């Protein structure tokens, strides 16, 4: 079975500082990993994905994520946070044989001006 | 191009009534998914359609829930005899096909059962 954990319900960071939103996963095979962002009263927007290849994946809006197989993690990062990055972030995983994504419970990111 | 659209955006219904939620996927996307997002929780998978294959209904919480996809495009999620615990945001997503392709989500339908 596939599962994903986002250990932090809430992350606060000052504007201009680097941000990290944590995600760990569990699959029986090779993982396909995704990050989505949800702004208030809107659907989820795709940020980035890891399928294979380089462990550092770059995505939309300056976000990146690092796949770490030994730690089964896929943390989302951004070098310099913006107030407009404040939103709900979801990590998701799919193992090769599965049909659907399994989502984490979400992390609310608040960037303080 | 146009994204995934869902209607209605909001639906308030009385307990015991049936509701239908509609999803129009991105043109050319063969895979379609329904999820439920309850307040303060993550997304719960409900059902998955891929082309003309039999749908994966493994996530449907009860036999009051059903979905169909006509002509490989538009999908309708039906909830019969709604209960208060059905109140949630219902999200539809589509992707180019099953596999590693990312899913594109619609804005959701907020269902409130009174």
HADDOCK unambig.tbl for C-alpha pairs under 7 A between the chains (distance, minus, plus):
assign (segid A and resid 32 and name CA) (segid B and resid 100 and name CA) 6.68 0.50 0.50
assign (segid A and resid 42 and name CA) (segid B and resid 107 and name CA) 5.07 0.50 0.50
assign (segid A and resid 43 and name CA) (segid B and resid 105 and name CA) 5.83 0.50 0.50
assign (segid A and resid 43 and name CA) (segid B and resid 106 and name CA) 5.52 0.50 0.50
assign (segid A and resid 43 and name CA) (segid B and resid 107 and name CA) 4.05 0.50 0.50
assign (segid A and resid 43 and name CA) (segid B and resid 108 and name CA) 6.08 0.50 0.50
assign (segid A and resid 44 and name CA) (segid B and resid 105 and name CA) 5.64 0.50 0.50
assign (segid A and resid 45 and name CA) (segid B and resid 104 and name CA) 6.99 0.50 0.50
assign (segid A and resid 45 and name CA) (segid B and resid 105 and name CA) 6.82 0.50 0.50
assign (segid A and resid 46 and name CA) (segid B and resid 104 and name CA) 6.94 0.50 0.50
assign (segid A and resid 51 and name CA) (segid B and resid 100 and name CA) 6.81 0.50 0.50
assign (segid A and resid 99 and name CA) (segid B and resid 98 and name CA) 6.77 0.50 0.50
assign (segid A and resid 103 and name CA) (segid B and resid 42 and name CA) 6.35 0.50 0.50
assign (segid A and resid 103 and name CA) (segid B and resid 43 and name CA) 5.91 0.50 0.50
assign (segid A and resid 104 and name CA) (segid B and resid 42 and name CA) 5.93 0.50 0.50
assign (segid A and resid 105 and name CA) (segid B and resid 41 and name CA) 5.52 0.50 0.50
assign (segid A and resid 105 and name CA) (segid B and resid 42 and name CA) 4.04 0.50 0.50
assign (segid A and resid 106 and name CA) (segid B and resid 42 and name CA) 5.98 0.50 0.50
